Amino acid sequence: MRKLAIVALVCALLWPVLPAAAQQQAAQQQPSQSPGKKLEALFAAAEIPFTKAEEGRYIAVITVEEGESDRFQVFLTALGNDPNNEKLQVIQLYFLLGQLPKGAQVPAALIKQVAEWNANLTLGKVVIISNVILYTSSSWLSRTDADTLAVDAVVGHYASKDLRKNVEPYLKQ
């Protein structure tokens, strides 16, 4: 009778631990979804059409209620040495604002204007890479869901739409 009581006590103590241990072991055995596949699933859930240009680079299109569409590029980059660590993955959205003629110097007035925009933008920033002027924003993959991705894309669309009008005079110089 005493042995039966001890067995019952041990079972009662271990019973809640066993399912948790089994779940943890199962989670370790299942391969986690790759960062690229997760981003693609987010595009699909947000109903944002995309094409995969190359590993870690996507071309997507956001369409807003007014029927306006904007094409943008999305880069998935890893910070640190582990490219599969979702917590270190960054999603970067790039919207084209304009392009200077090839070989042209970036006007000093445009550089000053970019600094002013960046000081006043609530989200994102304007960058000049080579002769291309872009609006960019970024977020952590691990903290992004479909709604967040859609909102980031819509904000990028409207911000870049307004910024394009302001960049245009610098492109004509």
Rosetta blueprint (number, residue, H / E / L):
1 M L
2 R H
3 K H
4 L H
5 A H
6 I H
7 V H
8 A H
9 L H
10 V H
11 C H
12 A H
13 L H
14 L H
15 W L
16 P L
17 V H
18 L H
19 P H
20 A H
21 A H
22 A H
23 Q H
24 Q H
25 Q H
26 A H
27 A H
28 Q H
29 Q H
30 Q L
31 P L
32 S L
33 Q L
34 S L
35 P H
36 G H
37 K H
38 K H
39 L H
40 E H
41 A H
42 L H
43 F H
44 A H
45 A H
46 A L
47 E L
48 I L
49 P L
50 F E
51 T E
52 K E
53 A E
54 E E
55 E L
56 G L
57 R E
58 Y E
59 I E
60 A E
61 V E
62 I E
63 T E
64 V L
65 E L
66 E L
67 G L
68 E L
69 S E
70 D E
71 R E
72 F E
73 Q E
74 V E
75 F E
76 L E
77 T E
78 A E
79 L L
80 G L
81 N L
82 D L
83 P L
84 N L
85 N L
86 E H
87 K H
88 L H
89 Q E
90 V E
91 I E
92 Q E
93 L E
94 Y E
95 F E
96 L E
97 L E
98 G E
99 Q E
100 L L
101 P L
102 K L
103 G L
104 A L
105 Q L
106 V L
107 P L
108 A H
109 A H
110 L H
111 I H
112 K H
113 Q H
114 V H
115 A H
116 E H
117 W H
118 N H
119 A H
120 N H
121 L L
122 T L
123 L L
124 G L
125 K E
126 V E
127 V E
128 I E
129 I E
130 S L
131 N L
132 V E
133 I E
134 L E
135 Y E
136 T E
137 S E
138 S E
139 S E
140 W E
141 L H
142 S H
143 R H
144 T L
145 D L
146 A H
147 D H
148 T H
149 L H
150 A H
151 V H
152 D H
153 A H
154 V H
155 V H
156 G H
157 H H
158 Y H
159 A H
160 S H
161 K H
162 D H
163 L H
164 R H
165 K H
166 N H
167 V H
168 E H
169 P H
170 Y H
171 L H
172 K L
173 Q L
